Structures are given as structure tokens and as C-alpha cells.
Amino acid sequence: MNALNVVKLLTIWVFLLISSVDVGAASKKGLQPQLAISPSRIVLESDEVNATKSVTVLNLGSKPMQVEVSVQNWDFDEDNNYRALPPTPQSLDQWLIINPVRLTIPAKGQQTVRMAVRPKAKPEDGEHRAMVFFKQLRAEEAKGVNVLFNVGVPVYAFFGDVKREAAVHSMTFNKENHTFNFDITSSGNAYVRPEGFYMIVDADEATEQEILQRLNGENGEVKGDKPFASGKVTSKPVFAGERRKVEAAITLKEDIKKALSSQYALAVKIDVAGTLFEKVYYIQQDK
């Protein structure tokens, strides 16, 4: 399977950072990143921290590509955007061994990068994280193109007694932009993340309990007639010791939006730190 076909099979959650110009300017120039990463997130559980993990770097372009690998400590700023942090004795960026850190990938080809965790201090219980960046280097002959693409892959390693604990202060749905909004406090020693599934059906189809029974909260499968839409709900993580408002958008195709009745029911089952939240929202559409 070539690199392009592999990418079509992947759902990639990445941080795409563009140096020298902003995203809008890059789009106007018709510039697109020529690299993709799989998987999009690395997680090493307590029993895996001595294992080696592999990342596949794919060149989607028609020319050979040079890629440079780097690593940073990080968190989110107050707007839930990526923020680089200085290293600490307990930050995972100080413990990651990455090989190789410089790659030359042939056109439409791929190469493997391996990562291993080697703590330099006794790890504290809970989560340790780093962001590994794969930077597509500008070709020397590409004069006038001053854009470098970075694809960031978050890496999480968990040690000792890992506690995911959370309080969900609110969970709402914005019908205008089809976005779930969560207000969550993470009180353990590892991140929590709202994850689950949704389903849209006619509002008068059944009772609220009957609607919820149709949706499987573990795998998203729907019993009975095909719903107007269904899918996965996931947001950015809320790190330990923080209270944040995070969003999770669902994408509805235009034909689905047109097919929806003036009132429809949105059923959702969301897991946060092991607690399942079930709710049916009755949405009144403006016609």
C-alpha cells in the first residue's frame, strides 16, 4: 500500500503549525503540508513504559523530502492552544530517546521513527507528556517559499498509580455550530477527555429513554432504523489539576441538515474519567 492510500485510511489528529506566515496566508498560496504521521498520538501505559514505540512518517509529495525531528515539553494556554514549556526534571521531553532525528524520505515513500522512554529521575505517579515535532524542511531550490510545516504528535507516558478523576460542571450543545461544550475539572494525576458517541433521530420517534437505548455507548452502534446522523465525540484533554472549557464539534453534511425536521433529537453518551453521561437534546430548527 502506497503512502497516499495509507493516509486515506487514517483519522489524524495533529497540531499543524506554520512558521513565517499564518494559516490563512498559506491557504491563499495553495500550500499544503506534504507529510503525514501515523499514529497521531502515542500512549505508553504503566506496563508499556519500557517498550519502544514506532511512528510512520509519510511523504505525500512527488519529490524527496527531508524531515527533522524535535521534542518539547508543553501544555495548553488559556485558549486551549498549544504552548511550549521549558523542560523540567519530570517532563517527558527529557526522557525520550528518538531515532533517527533526521530523515530523507523518497517521493510517495515512508520511514519509521522509533521512540523509547528512559527516565533520568524517579518518575512521579501519573502522566508525563511531550510533543514530538516532525518538520518538513524547505528544499534549497524552493526560492520564495518561506513556509515550514510542523506536525506535532503528543506522547503520553504513565507511571505508578494513575488516577483519572473529574468533575463535569456542565455539558451543553450549541445548535448553531453543532458543538458540544464541556466545563470540566481534572483532579487526578492524569488527563481526562470527554469521549463518546452521538445519534440524531426524529424528535417524536420515541421517548427519551427509548432513544438512549438505541445508542451503544461503548462502540457507537445504533439499533433499529438508520439515524439521520451518528458518530464519535471527542475533545482536547483537560490536564491534571486544571479546570477547562473544551469543545467537541460534530460535522453534518448539507444534505443531512436539509433532511432534518423542524425539531430533532440529539442523543449523546459521553464518558469522562469512567463516568457515563447520557442525555437527549431536543433541537428546534429555524426554518
C-alpha positions in Angstrom: 0.0 0.0 0.0 1.5 3.4 -1.0 1.7 6.4 1.2 -1.3 8.1 -0.2 -3.6 5.1 0.3 -2.3 4.7 3.8 -3.2 8.3 4.7 -6.8 7.8 3.4 -7.3 5.1 6.0 -6.1 7.3 8.9 -8.0 9.7 11.0 -5.2 12.0 12.0 -5.5 14.4 14.9 -2.4 16.7 14.7 -1.2 20.2 15.6 -0.3 21.9 12.4 2.0 24.9 12.9 3.1 27.1 10.1 6.2 29.3 10.5 6.8 32.7 8.9 3.2 33.1 7.6 -0.2 32.3 9.1 -2.6 29.5 8.1 -4.7 31.9 6.0 -1.8 33.2 4.0 -0.6 29.6 3.4 -4.0 28.6 2.1 -4.1 31.6 -0.3 -0.8 30.5 -1.7 -2.2 27.0 -2.2 0.4 25.5 0.1 -0.4 22.1 1.7 1.7 20.0 4.0 3.4 17.2 2.2 3.9 14.9 5.2 1.6 12.9 7.4 2.2 10.9 10.6 0.7 7.7 11.9 -0.3 7.2 14.6 -1.3 10.7 15.5 -0.9 10.1 19.3 1.5 7.9 21.3 0.3 6.5 24.6 2.5 4.3 26.9 0.6 2.8 29.8 2.2 1.8 33.0 3.1 -1.6 31.7 4.5 -0.3 28.4 6.9 2.4 29.5 9.9 0.2 28.8 8.6 -0.6 25.3 9.7 1.0 22.0 7.0 2.8 20.0 7.2 3.4 16.3 5.8 6.3 14.2 5.5 6.2 10.4 6.4 9.4 8.6 4.8 9.6 5.1 5.9 11.8 2.2 2.8 12.7 0.2 4.8 14.8 -2.3 6.3 14.0 -5.7 9.8 14.8 -4.6 12.1 13.5 -1.9 11.7 15.2 1.4 13.9 16.0 4.4 12.3 15.9 7.8 13.8 17.0 11.2 12.5 15.6 14.5 12.5 17.6 17.7 10.8 17.3 21.1 9.3 19.8 23.6 7.6 20.0 26.9 4.1 21.5 26.5 0.6 22.2 27.8 -2.4 24.3 26.6 -2.7 28.1 27.1 -5.9 29.7 28.4 -7.4 29.5 24.9 -6.7 25.7 24.6 -3.9 26.3 22.1 -0.6 24.6 22.1 2.0 26.2 24.4 5.7 25.3 24.6 7.1 25.0 28.1 10.7 24.8 29.4 11.8 21.3 30.4 11.6 20.1 33.9 13.2 17.0 35.6 9.8 15.3 35.3 8.9 16.3 31.8 8.8 13.5 29.2 10.8 15.5 26.7 13.9 14.9 28.9 13.4 11.2 28.8 12.6 10.4 25.2 15.1 8.7 23.0 14.3 9.2 19.4 16.0 7.6 16.4 16.5 8.9 13.8 16.1 12.6 14.2 16.9 13.5 10.6 15.2 11.7 7.7 15.3 11.7 4.0 12.1 10.2 2.6 11.6 9.3 -1.1 8.6 10.7 -3.0 5.4 8.8 -2.0 7.5 6.9 0.4 7.7 6.4 4.2 10.1 5.9 7.0 9.9 4.7 10.6 11.0 6.7 13.6 11.3 4.9 16.9 10.8 6.3 20.4 11.8 4.9 23.8 11.4 6.3 27.3 14.5 6.3 29.6 13.7 8.3 32.8 16.6 10.3 34.2 14.9 10.7 37.6 12.4 8.6 39.5 9.1 9.2 37.8 6.3 10.7 39.8 3.0 8.8 39.7 0.7 9.8 36.9 1.0 11.4 33.5 4.2 12.7 31.8 4.0 14.2 28.3 6.0 15.6 25.4 5.2 16.9 21.9 7.4 15.4 19.1 7.6 17.6 16.1 8.2 16.4 12.5 9.3 19.4 10.5 9.3 19.3 6.7 12.4 21.2 5.7 12.3 23.7 2.9 14.2 22.5 -0.2 17.1 24.7 -1.2 15.7 25.2 -4.7 12.3 26.3 -3.4 13.1 30.0 -3.6 10.4 32.4 -2.5 8.6 29.8 -0.4 9.1 30.7 3.2 6.8 28.2 4.8 7.8 25.3 7.0 5.3 22.8 8.2 5.5 21.1 11.6 3.3 18.2 12.5 3.2 17.6 16.3 2.5 14.2 17.8 1.6 14.2 21.5 3.3 11.5 23.5 2.0 10.4 26.9 3.7 8.0 29.4 2.0 6.9 32.6 3.8 5.7 35.7 2.8 4.2 39.0 -0.6 4.8 40.4 -2.5 6.6 37.7 -5.7 8.4 38.8 -8.2 9.8 36.3 -10.7 11.8 38.3 -13.0 14.6 37.1 -16.0 16.7 37.9 -18.2 17.7 35.0 -19.8 21.1 35.8 -21.8 21.4 32.6 -22.4 19.7 29.2 -24.3 21.7 26.6 -24.9 21.7 22.9 -24.8 24.7 20.5 -27.2 24.1 17.7 -25.8 26.9 15.6 -22.3 25.4 15.2 -23.1 21.8 16.2 -20.7 21.9 19.0 -20.7 20.2 22.4 -19.3 22.4 25.2 -17.9 20.8 28.4 -16.8 22.5 31.7 -14.5 20.0 33.4 -12.2 19.9 36.4 -9.4 17.2 36.3 -8.5 16.4 39.8 -6.3 13.3 39.4 -2.8 12.9 38.2 -3.6 12.2 34.5 -5.6 14.0 31.8 -9.3 13.3 31.2 -11.1 13.7 28.0 -14.8 13.6 27.1 -15.2 10.7 24.6 -18.3 9.1 23.4 -20.9 8.9 20.6 -24.0 10.8 19.3 -27.0 10.0 17.2 -29.7 12.2 15.6 -33.2 11.0 15.1 -36.7 12.5 14.8 -37.8 14.2 18.0 -41.2 12.3 18.0 -39.7 8.9 17.3 -39.8 7.6 20.8 -39.4 8.5 24.5 -36.1 9.9 25.7 -35.3 6.6 27.4 -36.1 4.6 24.2 -33.9 6.9 22.1 -31.0 6.4 24.5 -31.4 2.6 24.4 -30.8 2.6 20.7 -27.3 4.1 21.0 -24.4 1.8 22.2 -22.2 4.0 24.4 -19.2 1.6 24.0 -18.9 1.4 20.2 -21.4 3.9 18.8 -23.6 1.3 17.1 -27.2 2.2 16.6 -30.1 -0.2 16.9 -33.2 -0.1 14.7 -33.7 2.3 11.8 -30.8 4.3 10.4 -30.5 7.6 12.2 -30.1 10.9 10.3 -26.5 11.0 11.5 -24.2 9.4 14.1 -20.6 9.5 15.0 -17.9 10.0 17.6 -17.5 12.8 20.1 -14.0 13.7 21.4 -12.3 16.9 22.6 -8.9 18.1 23.7 -7.7 16.7 27.0 -8.0 18.5 30.4 -4.7 18.1 32.2 -4.4 17.2 35.9 -5.1 20.0 38.3 -6.9 22.1 35.7 -10.4 23.3 35.1 -11.2 24.0 31.5 -13.9 24.5 29.0 -13.4 22.3 26.0 -15.4 21.8 22.8 -16.2 18.8 20.5 -17.8 19.6 17.1 -19.8 17.2 15.0 -19.9 17.5 11.3 -23.2 17.3 9.5 -23.3 17.3 5.7 -25.5 19.8 3.9 -28.0 17.1 2.7 -28.3 15.9 6.3 -29.1 19.4 7.5 -31.8 19.8 4.9 -33.3 16.4 5.8 -33.7 17.2 9.4 -37.2 18.0 10.6 -38.0 21.3 12.3 -37.4 19.5 15.6 -35.0 16.6 16.1 -33.5 14.7 18.9 -29.7 14.5 19.5 -28.8 11.6 21.8 -25.3 11.5 23.3 -23.4 9.2 25.6 -20.1 10.6 26.9 -17.6 9.0 29.1 -15.4 11.3 31.3 -12.9 9.6 33.6 -15.1 6.4 33.8 -18.4 8.1 34.4 -21.0 7.9 31.6 -23.2 10.9 30.9 -26.3 10.3 28.9 -28.6 13.0 27.5 -31.1 13.7 24.8 -31.2 17.3 23.4 -34.4 18.3 21.6 -33.3 20.8 19.0 -35.8 23.3 17.4 -34.6 24.3 13.9 -35.3 27.7 12.4 -36.8 27.1 9.0 
